[in-house]
Amino acid sequence: TRSYRWVAQQLGDAGLARAVGNALNRTPYAPPPLRLRSGRRPERSRGTPVPCHRVIKSDGSLGGFARGPRSKLLLLKREGWVPRNPA
């Protein structure tokens, strides 16, 4: 995982951290949900997925996610992520 600030620094301006979060919130290439409300697995999008769930806050907490923090946590745990500051 990387922080919003880290991504912004790679773009040349650490002050763009909020803009990074806004852009990731609006990407049409987010990973698909784990399951649809109907219980079926979703179809994959045709574009290359942007792993926006892997961007967290600088303090190690999850931060936002369009499908909610529970979905973000499930995706991260599936990939083996361990919280730096477990609550």
HTML snippet that shows the backbone in 3Dmol.js (N, CA, C, O; Angstrom):
<script src="https://3Dmol.org/build/3Dmol-min.js"></script>
<div id="view" style="width:600px;height:400px;position:relative"></div>
<script>
const pdb = `
ATOM      1  N   THR A   1       0.841  -1.188   0.000  1.00  0.00           N
ATOM      2  CA  THR A   1       0.000   0.000   0.000  1.00  0.00           C
ATOM      3  C   THR A   1       0.880   1.243   0.000  1.00  0.00           C
ATOM      4  O   THR A   1       2.047   1.202   0.390  1.00  0.00           O
ATOM      5  N   ARG A   2       0.299   2.333  -0.441  1.00  0.00           N
ATOM      6  CA  ARG A   2       0.961   3.646  -0.428  1.00  0.00           C
ATOM      7  C   ARG A   2      -0.044   4.668   0.074  1.00  0.00           C
ATOM      8  O   ARG A   2      -1.254   4.447   0.018  1.00  0.00           O
ATOM      9  N   SER A   3       0.464   5.778   0.560  1.00  0.00           N
ATOM     10  CA  SER A   3      -0.432   6.826   1.054  1.00  0.00           C
ATOM     11  C   SER A   3      -0.816   7.778  -0.079  1.00  0.00           C
ATOM     12  O   SER A   3      -0.145   7.856  -1.109  1.00  0.00           O
ATOM     13  N   TYR A   4      -1.913   8.495   0.146  1.00  0.00           N
ATOM     14  CA  TYR A   4      -2.328   9.517  -0.813  1.00  0.00           C
ATOM     15  C   TYR A   4      -1.203  10.532  -0.989  1.00  0.00           C
ATOM     16  O   TYR A   4      -0.936  10.984  -2.102  1.00  0.00           O
ATOM     17  N   ARG A   5      -0.546  10.889   0.116  1.00  0.00           N
ATOM     18  CA  ARG A   5       0.566  11.845   0.061  1.00  0.00           C
ATOM     19  C   ARG A   5       1.715  11.296  -0.795  1.00  0.00           C
ATOM     20  O   ARG A   5       2.294  12.031  -1.595  1.00  0.00           O
ATOM     21  N   TRP A   6       2.047  10.007  -0.631  1.00  0.00           N
ATOM     22  CA  TRP A   6       3.132   9.403  -1.409  1.00  0.00           C
ATOM     23  C   TRP A   6       2.823   9.485  -2.905  1.00  0.00           C
ATOM     24  O   TRP A   6       3.683   9.855  -3.704  1.00  0.00           O
ATOM     25  N   VAL A   7       1.594   9.139  -3.271  1.00  0.00           N
ATOM     26  CA  VAL A   7       1.204   9.211  -4.687  1.00  0.00           C
ATOM     27  C   VAL A   7       1.335  10.648  -5.177  1.00  0.00           C
ATOM     28  O   VAL A   7       1.852  10.885  -6.268  1.00  0.00           O
ATOM     29  N   ALA A   8       0.868  11.616  -4.372  1.00  0.00           N
ATOM     30  CA  ALA A   8       0.959  13.029  -4.751  1.00  0.00           C
ATOM     31  C   ALA A   8       2.416  13.458  -4.914  1.00  0.00           C
ATOM     32  O   ALA A   8       2.740  14.198  -5.843  1.00  0.00           O
ATOM     33  N   GLN A   9       3.299  13.004  -4.021  1.00  0.00           N
ATOM     34  CA  GLN A   9       4.723  13.335  -4.133  1.00  0.00           C
ATOM     35  C   GLN A   9       5.307  12.783  -5.435  1.00  0.00           C
ATOM     36  O   GLN A   9       6.139  13.435  -6.068  1.00  0.00           O
ATOM     37  N   GLN A  10       4.879  11.597  -5.832  1.00  0.00           N
ATOM     38  CA  GLN A  10       5.361  11.021  -7.088  1.00  0.00           C
ATOM     39  C   GLN A  10       4.903  11.853  -8.289  1.00  0.00           C
ATOM     40  O   GLN A  10       5.538  11.851  -9.344  1.00  0.00           O
ATOM     41  N   LEU A  11       3.790  12.560  -8.104  1.00  0.00           N
ATOM     42  CA  LEU A  11       3.292  13.459  -9.149  1.00  0.00           C
ATOM     43  C   LEU A  11       3.967  14.825  -9.088  1.00  0.00           C
ATOM     44  O   LEU A  11       3.744  15.670  -9.955  1.00  0.00           O
ATOM     45  N   GLY A  12       4.799  15.045  -8.054  1.00  0.00           N
ATOM     46  CA  GLY A  12       5.560  16.278  -7.963  1.00  0.00           C
ATOM     47  C   GLY A  12       5.062  17.295  -6.962  1.00  0.00           C
ATOM     48  O   GLY A  12       5.651  18.370  -6.850  1.00  0.00           O
ATOM     49  N   ASP A  13       3.977  16.994  -6.212  1.00  0.00           N
ATOM     50  CA  ASP A  13       3.443  17.972  -5.266  1.00  0.00           C
ATOM     51  C   ASP A  13       2.672  17.252  -4.164  1.00  0.00           C
ATOM     52  O   ASP A  13       1.554  16.787  -4.387  1.00  0.00           O
ATOM     53  N   ALA A  14       3.268  17.159  -2.975  1.00  0.00           N
ATOM     54  CA  ALA A  14       2.617  16.476  -1.855  1.00  0.00           C
ATOM     55  C   ALA A  14       1.291  17.131  -1.481  1.00  0.00           C
ATOM     56  O   ALA A  14       0.438  16.494  -0.863  1.00  0.00           O
ATOM     57  N   GLY A  15       1.113  18.397  -1.848  1.00  0.00           N
ATOM     58  CA  GLY A  15      -0.131  19.101  -1.561  1.00  0.00           C
ATOM     59  C   GLY A  15      -1.311  18.602  -2.380  1.00  0.00           C
ATOM     60  O   GLY A  15      -2.444  19.027  -2.153  1.00  0.00           O
ATOM     61  N   LEU A  16      -1.064  17.710  -3.325  1.00  0.00           N
ATOM     62  CA  LEU A  16      -2.134  17.179  -4.166  1.00  0.00           C
ATOM     63  C   LEU A  16      -2.777  15.921  -3.586  1.00  0.00           C
ATOM     64  O   LEU A  16      -3.537  15.246  -4.281  1.00  0.00           O
ATOM     65  N   ALA A  17      -2.488  15.598  -2.328  1.00  0.00           N
ATOM     66  CA  ALA A  17      -3.001  14.355  -1.741  1.00  0.00           C
ATOM     67  C   ALA A  17      -4.525  14.262  -1.827  1.00  0.00           C
ATOM     68  O   ALA A  17      -5.062  13.205  -2.158  1.00  0.00           O
ATOM     69  N   ARG A  18      -5.220  15.351  -1.534  1.00  0.00           N
ATOM     70  CA  ARG A  18      -6.688  15.331  -1.612  1.00  0.00           C
ATOM     71  C   ARG A  18      -7.154  15.135  -3.058  1.00  0.00           C
ATOM     72  O   ARG A  18      -8.133  14.432  -3.306  1.00  0.00           O
ATOM     73  N   ALA A  19      -6.459  15.751  -3.998  1.00  0.00           N
ATOM     74  CA  ALA A  19      -6.811  15.578  -5.413  1.00  0.00           C
ATOM     75  C   ALA A  19      -6.610  14.126  -5.844  1.00  0.00           C
ATOM     76  O   ALA A  19      -7.388  13.599  -6.639  1.00  0.00           O
ATOM     77  N   VAL A  20      -5.573  13.483  -5.325  1.00  0.00           N
ATOM     78  CA  VAL A  20      -5.343  12.062  -5.622  1.00  0.00           C
ATOM     79  C   VAL A  20      -6.536  11.243  -5.135  1.00  0.00           C
ATOM     80  O   VAL A  20      -7.051  10.395  -5.864  1.00  0.00           O
ATOM     81  N   GLY A  21      -6.973  11.499  -3.901  1.00  0.00           N
ATOM     82  CA  GLY A  21      -8.130  10.786  -3.366  1.00  0.00           C
ATOM     83  C   GLY A  21      -9.379  11.011  -4.196  1.00  0.00           C
ATOM     84  O   GLY A  21     -10.131  10.072  -4.455  1.00  0.00           O
ATOM     85  N   ASN A  22      -9.607  12.251  -4.616  1.00  0.00           N
ATOM     86  CA  ASN A  22     -10.778  12.550  -5.445  1.00  0.00           C
ATOM     87  C   ASN A  22     -10.710  11.840  -6.789  1.00  0.00           C
ATOM     88  O   ASN A  22     -11.717  11.323  -7.273  1.00  0.00           O
ATOM     89  N   ALA A  23      -9.529  11.814  -7.391  1.00  0.00           N
ATOM     90  CA  ALA A  23      -9.371  11.141  -8.685  1.00  0.00           C
ATOM     91  C   ALA A  23      -9.609   9.636  -8.545  1.00  0.00           C
ATOM     92  O   ALA A  23     -10.280   9.031  -9.381  1.00  0.00           O
ATOM     93  N   LEU A  24      -9.065   9.042  -7.498  1.00  0.00           N
ATOM     94  CA  LEU A  24      -9.262   7.606  -7.295  1.00  0.00           C
ATOM     95  C   LEU A  24     -10.723   7.279  -7.011  1.00  0.00           C
ATOM     96  O   LEU A  24     -11.206   6.214  -7.396  1.00  0.00           O
ATOM     97  N   ASN A  25     -11.426   8.184  -6.344  1.00  0.00           N
ATOM     98  CA  ASN A  25     -12.839   7.970  -6.059  1.00  0.00           C
ATOM     99  C   ASN A  25     -13.680   7.963  -7.332  1.00  0.00           C
ATOM    100  O   ASN A  25     -14.753   7.361  -7.368  1.00  0.00           O
ATOM    101  N   ARG A  26     -13.201   8.624  -8.362  1.00  0.00           N
ATOM    102  CA  ARG A  26     -13.981   8.759  -9.596  1.00  0.00           C
ATOM    103  C   ARG A  26     -13.512   7.845 -10.730  1.00  0.00           C
ATOM    104  O   ARG A  26     -14.077   7.887 -11.823  1.00  0.00           O
ATOM    105  N   THR A  27     -12.497   7.028 -10.489  1.00  0.00           N
ATOM    106  CA  THR A  27     -11.989   6.202 -11.578  1.00  0.00           C
ATOM    107  C   THR A  27     -13.016   5.159 -12.018  1.00  0.00           C
ATOM    108  O   THR A  27     -13.619   4.487 -11.181  1.00  0.00           O
ATOM    109  N   PRO A  28     -13.211   5.025 -13.312  1.00  0.00           N
ATOM    110  CA  PRO A  28     -14.115   3.973 -13.794  1.00  0.00           C
ATOM    111  C   PRO A  28     -13.434   2.606 -13.784  1.00  0.00           C
ATOM    112  O   PRO A  28     -14.061   1.604 -14.128  1.00  0.00           O
ATOM    113  N   TYR A  29     -12.177   2.553 -13.400  1.00  0.00           N
ATOM    114  CA  TYR A  29     -11.416   1.305 -13.452  1.00  0.00           C
ATOM    115  C   TYR A  29     -11.110   0.745 -12.074  1.00  0.00           C
ATOM    116  O   TYR A  29     -10.112   0.044 -11.905  1.00  0.00           O
ATOM    117  N   ALA A  30     -11.944   1.037 -11.089  1.00  0.00           N
ATOM    118  CA  ALA A  30     -11.750   0.472  -9.747  1.00  0.00           C
ATOM    119  C   ALA A  30     -11.962  -1.034  -9.808  1.00  0.00           C
ATOM    120  O   ALA A  30     -12.671  -1.523 -10.688  1.00  0.00           O
ATOM    121  N   PRO A  31     -11.358  -1.775  -8.885  1.00  0.00           N
ATOM    122  CA  PRO A  31     -11.598  -3.219  -8.870  1.00  0.00           C
ATOM    123  C   PRO A  31     -13.088  -3.499  -8.710  1.00  0.00           C
ATOM    124  O   PRO A  31     -13.775  -2.750  -8.016  1.00  0.00           O
ATOM    125  N   PRO A  32     -13.600  -4.550  -9.327  1.00  0.00           N
ATOM    126  CA  PRO A  32     -15.032  -4.842  -9.205  1.00  0.00           C
ATOM    127  C   PRO A  32     -15.382  -5.243  -7.781  1.00  0.00           C
ATOM    128  O   PRO A  32     -14.519  -5.719  -7.043  1.00  0.00           O
ATOM    129  N   PRO A  33     -16.651  -5.056  -7.382  1.00  0.00           N
ATOM    130  CA  PRO A  33     -17.050  -5.492  -6.044  1.00  0.00           C
ATOM    131  C   PRO A  33     -16.875  -6.998  -5.904  1.00  0.00           C
ATOM    132  O   PRO A  33     -16.881  -7.728  -6.895  1.00  0.00           O
ATOM    133  N   LEU A  34     -16.719  -7.452  -4.675  1.00  0.00           N
ATOM    134  CA  LEU A  34     -16.527  -8.882  -4.436  1.00  0.00           C
ATOM    135  C   LEU A  34     -17.741  -9.681  -4.881  1.00  0.00           C
ATOM    136  O   LEU A  34     -17.603 -10.754  -5.470  1.00  0.00           O
ATOM    137  N   ARG A  35     -18.913  -9.169  -4.604  1.00  0.00           N
ATOM    138  CA  ARG A  35     -20.165  -9.800  -5.030  1.00  0.00           C
ATOM    139  C   ARG A  35     -21.200  -8.704  -5.253  1.00  0.00           C
ATOM    140  O   ARG A  35     -21.156  -7.651  -4.616  1.00  0.00           O
ATOM    141  N   LEU A  36     -22.119  -8.962  -6.157  1.00  0.00           N
ATOM    142  CA  LEU A  36     -23.229  -8.044  -6.369  1.00  0.00           C
ATOM    143  C   LEU A  36     -24.279  -8.309  -5.296  1.00  0.00           C
ATOM    144  O   LEU A  36     -24.230  -9.334  -4.616  1.00  0.00           O
ATOM    145  N   ARG A  37     -25.211  -7.405  -5.144  1.00  0.00           N
ATOM    146  CA  ARG A  37     -26.267  -7.600  -4.139  1.00  0.00           C
ATOM    147  C   ARG A  37     -27.058  -8.869  -4.404  1.00  0.00           C
ATOM    148  O   ARG A  37     -27.600  -9.469  -3.476  1.00  0.00           O
ATOM    149  N   SER A  38     -27.127  -9.278  -5.656  1.00  0.00           N
ATOM    150  CA  SER A  38     -27.845 -10.504  -6.003  1.00  0.00           C
ATOM    151  C   SER A  38     -27.079 -11.752  -5.568  1.00  0.00           C
ATOM    152  O   SER A  38     -27.620 -12.857  -5.611  1.00  0.00           O
ATOM    153  N   GLY A  39     -25.810 -11.582  -5.146  1.00  0.00           N
ATOM    154  CA  GLY A  39     -24.991 -12.724  -4.753  1.00  0.00           C
ATOM    155  C   GLY A  39     -24.094 -13.237  -5.870  1.00  0.00           C
ATOM    156  O   GLY A  39     -23.187 -14.032  -5.628  1.00  0.00           O
ATOM    157  N   ARG A  40     -24.352 -12.775  -7.107  1.00  0.00           N
ATOM    158  CA  ARG A  40     -23.519 -13.203  -8.239  1.00  0.00           C
ATOM    159  C   ARG A  40     -22.201 -12.457  -8.228  1.00  0.00           C
ATOM    160  O   ARG A  40     -22.097 -11.363  -7.675  1.00  0.00           O
ATOM    161  N   ARG A  41     -21.208 -13.053  -8.838  1.00  0.00           N
ATOM    162  CA  ARG A  41     -19.927 -12.360  -9.029  1.00  0.00           C
ATOM    163  C   ARG A  41     -20.088 -11.385 -10.196  1.00  0.00           C
ATOM    164  O   ARG A  41     -20.749 -11.706 -11.183  1.00  0.00           O
ATOM    165  N   PRO A  42     -19.486 -10.192 -10.090  1.00  0.00           N
ATOM    166  CA  PRO A  42     -19.614  -9.200 -11.168  1.00  0.00           C
ATOM    167  C   PRO A  42     -18.752  -9.565 -12.373  1.00  0.00           C
ATOM    168  O   PRO A  42     -17.767 -10.296 -12.261  1.00  0.00           O
ATOM    169  N   GLU A  43     -19.149  -9.040 -13.520  1.00  0.00           N
ATOM    170  CA  GLU A  43     -18.310  -9.183 -14.711  1.00  0.00           C
ATOM    171  C   GLU A  43     -17.122  -8.253 -14.573  1.00  0.00           C
ATOM    172  O   GLU A  43     -17.230  -7.196 -13.951  1.00  0.00           O
ATOM    173  N   ARG A  44     -16.009  -8.626 -15.136  1.00  0.00           N
ATOM    174  CA  ARG A  44     -14.812  -7.776 -15.104  1.00  0.00           C
ATOM    175  C   ARG A  44     -14.980  -6.637 -16.105  1.00  0.00           C
ATOM    176  O   ARG A  44     -15.564  -6.811 -17.174  1.00  0.00           O
ATOM    177  N   SER A  45     -14.456  -5.467 -15.735  1.00  0.00           N
ATOM    178  CA  SER A  45     -14.474  -4.351 -16.678  1.00  0.00           C
ATOM    179  C   SER A  45     -13.447  -4.627 -17.768  1.00  0.00           C
ATOM    180  O   SER A  45     -12.546  -5.445 -17.584  1.00  0.00           O
ATOM    181  N   ARG A  46     -13.578  -3.960 -18.876  1.00  0.00           N
ATOM    182  CA  ARG A  46     -12.658  -4.181 -19.995  1.00  0.00           C
ATOM    183  C   ARG A  46     -11.355  -3.429 -19.837  1.00  0.00           C
ATOM    184  O   ARG A  46     -10.357  -3.786 -20.463  1.00  0.00           O
ATOM    185  N   GLY A  47     -11.343  -2.390 -19.009  1.00  0.00           N
ATOM    186  CA  GLY A  47     -10.126  -1.613 -18.805  1.00  0.00           C
ATOM    187  C   GLY A  47      -9.213  -2.266 -17.782  1.00  0.00           C
ATOM    188  O   GLY A  47      -9.606  -3.195 -17.076  1.00  0.00           O
ATOM    189  N   THR A  48      -8.003  -1.771 -17.717  1.00  0.00           N
ATOM    190  CA  THR A  48      -7.061  -2.250 -16.717  1.00  0.00           C
ATOM    191  C   THR A  48      -7.468  -1.695 -15.360  1.00  0.00           C
ATOM    192  O   THR A  48      -7.567  -0.478 -15.205  1.00  0.00           O
ATOM    193  N   PRO A  49      -7.708  -2.559 -14.367  1.00  0.00           N
ATOM    194  CA  PRO A  49      -8.140  -2.042 -13.068  1.00  0.00           C
ATOM    195  C   PRO A  49      -7.064  -1.199 -12.393  1.00  0.00           C
ATOM    196  O   PRO A  49      -5.876  -1.516 -12.455  1.00  0.00           O
ATOM    197  N   VAL A  50      -7.497  -0.128 -11.754  1.00  0.00           N
ATOM    198  CA  VAL A  50      -6.615   0.712 -10.949  1.00  0.00           C
ATOM    199  C   VAL A  50      -6.780   0.236  -9.508  1.00  0.00           C
ATOM    200  O   VAL A  50      -7.893   0.275  -8.984  1.00  0.00           O
ATOM    201  N   PRO A  51      -5.714  -0.211  -8.853  1.00  0.00           N
ATOM    202  CA  PRO A  51      -5.850  -0.738  -7.495  1.00  0.00           C
ATOM    203  C   PRO A  51      -6.007   0.368  -6.453  1.00  0.00           C
ATOM    204  O   PRO A  51      -5.195   0.493  -5.536  1.00  0.00           O
ATOM    205  N   CYS A  52      -7.066   1.171  -6.609  1.00  0.00           N
ATOM    206  CA  CYS A  52      -7.260   2.331  -5.742  1.00  0.00           C
ATOM    207  C   CYS A  52      -7.486   1.932  -4.286  1.00  0.00           C
ATOM    208  O   CYS A  52      -7.293   2.755  -3.392  1.00  0.00           O
ATOM    209  N   HIS A  53      -7.884   0.701  -4.032  1.00  0.00           N
ATOM    210  CA  HIS A  53      -8.067   0.250  -2.647  1.00  0.00           C
ATOM    211  C   HIS A  53      -6.733   0.154  -1.909  1.00  0.00           C
ATOM    212  O   HIS A  53      -6.723   0.065  -0.682  1.00  0.00           O
ATOM    213  N   ARG A  54      -5.622   0.171  -2.619  1.00  0.00           N
ATOM    214  CA  ARG A  54      -4.303   0.061  -1.993  1.00  0.00           C
ATOM    215  C   ARG A  54      -3.743   1.399  -1.521  1.00  0.00           C
ATOM    216  O   ARG A  54      -2.651   1.439  -0.954  1.00  0.00           O
ATOM    217  N   VAL A  55      -4.461   2.484  -1.740  1.00  0.00           N
ATOM    218  CA  VAL A  55      -4.004   3.801  -1.290  1.00  0.00           C
ATOM    219  C   VAL A  55      -4.694   4.102   0.036  1.00  0.00           C
ATOM    220  O   VAL A  55      -5.922   4.116   0.128  1.00  0.00           O
ATOM    221  N   ILE A  56      -3.864   4.346   1.073  1.00  0.00           N
ATOM    222  CA  ILE A  56      -4.379   4.557   2.422  1.00  0.00           C
ATOM    223  C   ILE A  56      -3.897   5.909   2.948  1.00  0.00           C
ATOM    224  O   ILE A  56      -3.132   6.599   2.274  1.00  0.00           O
ATOM    225  N   LYS A  57      -4.334   6.281   4.126  1.00  0.00           N
ATOM    226  CA  LYS A  57      -3.913   7.546   4.729  1.00  0.00           C
ATOM    227  C   LYS A  57      -2.486   7.436   5.253  1.00  0.00           C
ATOM    228  O   LYS A  57      -2.000   6.338   5.527  1.00  0.00           O
ATOM    229  N   SER A  58      -1.824   8.567   5.390  1.00  0.00           N
ATOM    230  CA  SER A  58      -0.430   8.598   5.853  1.00  0.00           C
ATOM    231  C   SER A  58      -0.258   8.020   7.251  1.00  0.00           C
ATOM    232  O   SER A  58       0.816   7.521   7.587  1.00  0.00           O
ATOM    233  N   ASP A  59      -1.310   8.083   8.072  1.00  0.00           N
ATOM    234  CA  ASP A  59      -1.200   7.540   9.433  1.00  0.00           C
ATOM    235  C   ASP A  59      -1.427   6.030   9.485  1.00  0.00           C
ATOM    236  O   ASP A  59      -1.412   5.433  10.562  1.00  0.00           O
ATOM    237  N   GLY A  60      -1.636   5.417   8.326  1.00  0.00           N
ATOM    238  CA  GLY A  60      -1.827   3.974   8.264  1.00  0.00           C
ATOM    239  C   GLY A  60      -3.273   3.526   8.318  1.00  0.00           C
ATOM    240  O   GLY A  60      -3.556   2.339   8.153  1.00  0.00           O
ATOM    241  N   SER A  61      -4.205   4.462   8.549  1.00  0.00           N
ATOM    242  CA  SER A  61      -5.622   4.088   8.565  1.00  0.00           C
ATOM    243  C   SER A  61      -6.134   3.965   7.135  1.00  0.00           C
ATOM    244  O   SER A  61      -5.482   4.416   6.193  1.00  0.00           O
ATOM    245  N   LEU A  62      -7.295   3.359   6.980  1.00  0.00           N
ATOM    246  CA  LEU A  62      -7.801   3.023   5.651  1.00  0.00           C
ATOM    247  C   LEU A  62      -8.058   4.211   4.741  1.00  0.00           C
ATOM    248  O   LEU A  62      -7.680   4.179   3.570  1.00  0.00           O
ATOM    249  N   GLY A  63      -8.688   5.252   5.247  1.00  0.00           N
ATOM    250  CA  GLY A  63      -9.103   6.337   4.366  1.00  0.00           C
ATOM    251  C   GLY A  63     -10.393   5.949   3.659  1.00  0.00           C
ATOM    252  O   GLY A  63     -11.029   4.958   4.016  1.00  0.00           O
ATOM    253  N   GLY A  64     -10.772   6.721   2.670  1.00  0.00           N
ATOM    254  CA  GLY A  64     -12.037   6.501   1.987  1.00  0.00           C
ATOM    255  C   GLY A  64     -11.986   5.436   0.912  1.00  0.00           C
ATOM    256  O   GLY A  64     -10.917   5.005   0.480  1.00  0.00           O
ATOM    257  N   PHE A  65     -13.177   5.021   0.492  1.00  0.00           N
ATOM    258  CA  PHE A  65     -13.332   4.069  -0.606  1.00  0.00           C
ATOM    259  C   PHE A  65     -14.769   4.184  -1.068  1.00  0.00           C
ATOM    260  O   PHE A  65     -15.683   4.224  -0.245  1.00  0.00           O
ATOM    261  N   ALA A  66     -14.982   4.238  -2.365  1.00  0.00           N
ATOM    262  CA  ALA A  66     -16.323   4.466  -2.907  1.00  0.00           C
ATOM    263  C   ALA A  66     -17.327   3.416  -2.433  1.00  0.00           C
ATOM    264  O   ALA A  66     -18.497   3.737  -2.226  1.00  0.00           O
ATOM    265  N   ARG A  67     -16.896   2.184  -2.262  1.00  0.00           N
ATOM    266  CA  ARG A  67     -17.807   1.124  -1.820  1.00  0.00           C
ATOM    267  C   ARG A  67     -17.775   0.910  -0.307  1.00  0.00           C
ATOM    268  O   ARG A  67     -18.311  -0.078   0.194  1.00  0.00           O
ATOM    269  N   GLY A  68     -17.151   1.828   0.412  1.00  0.00           N
ATOM    270  CA  GLY A  68     -17.148   1.773   1.867  1.00  0.00           C
ATOM    271  C   GLY A  68     -15.908   1.118   2.448  1.00  0.00           C
ATOM    272  O   GLY A  68     -15.225   0.344   1.777  1.00  0.00           O
ATOM    273  N   PRO A  69     -15.624   1.441   3.712  1.00  0.00           N
ATOM    274  CA  PRO A  69     -14.404   0.940   4.347  1.00  0.00           C
ATOM    275  C   PRO A  69     -14.379  -0.578   4.507  1.00  0.00           C
ATOM    276  O   PRO A  69     -13.308  -1.183   4.446  1.00  0.00           O
ATOM    277  N   ARG A  70     -15.534  -1.199   4.708  1.00  0.00           N
ATOM    278  CA  ARG A  70     -15.558  -2.662   4.864  1.00  0.00           C
ATOM    279  C   ARG A  70     -15.076  -3.349   3.589  1.00  0.00           C
ATOM    280  O   ARG A  70     -14.288  -4.293   3.651  1.00  0.00           O
ATOM    281  N   SER A  71     -15.548  -2.878   2.434  1.00  0.00           N
ATOM    282  CA  SER A  71     -15.110  -3.456   1.157  1.00  0.00           C
ATOM    283  C   SER A  71     -13.619  -3.255   0.946  1.00  0.00           C
ATOM    284  O   SER A  71     -12.921  -4.156   0.482  1.00  0.00           O
ATOM    285  N   LYS A  72     -13.133  -2.057   1.292  1.00  0.00           N
ATOM    286  CA  LYS A  72     -11.706  -1.770   1.140  1.00  0.00           C
ATOM    287  C   LYS A  72     -10.886  -2.712   2.016  1.00  0.00           C
ATOM    288  O   LYS A  72      -9.886  -3.275   1.570  1.00  0.00           O
ATOM    289  N   LEU A  73     -11.317  -2.877   3.263  1.00  0.00           N
ATOM    290  CA  LEU A  73     -10.606  -3.753   4.189  1.00  0.00           C
ATOM    291  C   LEU A  73     -10.609  -5.197   3.690  1.00  0.00           C
ATOM    292  O   LEU A  73      -9.589  -5.881   3.776  1.00  0.00           O
ATOM    293  N   LEU A  74     -11.738  -5.666   3.173  1.00  0.00           N
ATOM    294  CA  LEU A  74     -11.809  -7.037   2.655  1.00  0.00           C
ATOM    295  C   LEU A  74     -10.858  -7.240   1.479  1.00  0.00           C
ATOM    296  O   LEU A  74     -10.169  -8.258   1.404  1.00  0.00           O
ATOM    297  N   LEU A  75     -10.818  -6.273   0.561  1.00  0.00           N
ATOM    298  CA  LEU A  75      -9.904  -6.375  -0.584  1.00  0.00           C
ATOM    299  C   LEU A  75      -8.450  -6.406  -0.120  1.00  0.00           C
ATOM    300  O   LEU A  75      -7.657  -7.213  -0.605  1.00  0.00           O
ATOM    301  N   LEU A  76      -8.104  -5.527   0.816  1.00  0.00           N
ATOM    302  CA  LEU A  76      -6.727  -5.472   1.314  1.00  0.00           C
ATOM    303  C   LEU A  76      -6.346  -6.749   2.059  1.00  0.00           C
ATOM    304  O   LEU A  76      -5.252  -7.280   1.864  1.00  0.00           O
ATOM    305  N   LYS A  77      -7.241  -7.241   2.908  1.00  0.00           N
ATOM    306  CA  LYS A  77      -6.939  -8.466   3.653  1.00  0.00           C
ATOM    307  C   LYS A  77      -6.789  -9.658   2.714  1.00  0.00           C
ATOM    308  O   LYS A  77      -5.968 -10.543   2.956  1.00  0.00           O
ATOM    309  N   ARG A  78      -7.576  -9.681   1.650  1.00  0.00           N
ATOM    310  CA  ARG A  78      -7.458 -10.756   0.662  1.00  0.00           C
ATOM    311  C   ARG A  78      -6.053 -10.764   0.052  1.00  0.00           C
ATOM    312  O   ARG A  78      -5.545 -11.816  -0.337  1.00  0.00           O
ATOM    313  N   GLU A  79      -5.437  -9.590  -0.028  1.00  0.00           N
ATOM    314  CA  GLU A  79      -4.082  -9.467  -0.590  1.00  0.00           C
ATOM    315  C   GLU A  79      -2.986  -9.613   0.472  1.00  0.00           C
ATOM    316  O   GLU A  79      -1.801  -9.496   0.158  1.00  0.00           O
ATOM    317  N   GLY A  80      -3.374  -9.866   1.724  1.00  0.00           N
ATOM    318  CA  GLY A  80      -2.393 -10.078   2.776  1.00  0.00           C
ATOM    319  C   GLY A  80      -1.987  -8.840   3.548  1.00  0.00           C
ATOM    320  O   GLY A  80      -1.004  -8.870   4.287  1.00  0.00           O
ATOM    321  N   TRP A  81      -2.726  -7.746   3.390  1.00  0.00           N
ATOM    322  CA  TRP A  81      -2.394  -6.501   4.079  1.00  0.00           C
ATOM    323  C   TRP A  81      -2.685  -6.625   5.566  1.00  0.00           C
ATOM    324  O   TRP A  81      -3.706  -7.186   5.963  1.00  0.00           O
ATOM    325  N   VAL A  82      -1.782  -6.099   6.383  1.00  0.00           N
ATOM    326  CA  VAL A  82      -1.962  -6.063   7.835  1.00  0.00           C
ATOM    327  C   VAL A  82      -1.927  -4.599   8.258  1.00  0.00           C
ATOM    328  O   VAL A  82      -0.975  -3.896   7.921  1.00  0.00           O
ATOM    329  N   PRO A  83      -2.942  -4.114   8.990  1.00  0.00           N
ATOM    330  CA  PRO A  83      -2.954  -2.710   9.411  1.00  0.00           C
ATOM    331  C   PRO A  83      -1.736  -2.370  10.262  1.00  0.00           C
ATOM    332  O   PRO A  83      -1.325  -3.145  11.125  1.00  0.00           O
ATOM    333  N   ARG A  84      -1.175  -1.210  10.003  1.00  0.00           N
ATOM    334  CA  ARG A  84      -0.027  -0.734  10.778  1.00  0.00           C
ATOM    335  C   ARG A  84      -0.461  -0.329  12.182  1.00  0.00           C
ATOM    336  O   ARG A  84       0.264  -0.552  13.152  1.00  0.00           O
ATOM    337  N   ASN A  85      -1.648   0.268  12.284  1.00  0.00           N
ATOM    338  CA  ASN A  85      -2.174   0.738  13.570  1.00  0.00           C
ATOM    339  C   ASN A  85      -3.523   0.074  13.837  1.00  0.00           C
ATOM    340  O   ASN A  85      -4.554   0.739  13.731  1.00  0.00           O
ATOM    341  N   PRO A  86      -3.549  -1.213  14.180  1.00  0.00           N
ATOM    342  CA  PRO A  86      -4.854  -1.859  14.394  1.00  0.00           C
ATOM    343  C   PRO A  86      -5.599  -1.220  15.556  1.00  0.00           C
ATOM    344  O   PRO A  86      -5.009  -0.877  16.580  1.00  0.00           O
ATOM    345  N   ALA A  87      -6.900  -1.066  15.378  1.00  0.00           N
ATOM    346  CA  ALA A  87      -7.720  -0.419  16.421  1.00  0.00           C
ATOM    347  C   ALA A  87      -8.334  -1.464  17.327  1.00  0.00           C
ATOM    348  O   ALA A  87      -9.056  -1.123  18.263  1.00  0.00           O
TER     349      ALA A  87
END
`;
const viewer = $3Dmol.createViewer("view");
viewer.addModel(pdb, "pdb");
viewer.setStyle({}, {cartoon: {color: "spectrum"}});
viewer.zoomTo();
viewer.render();
</script>
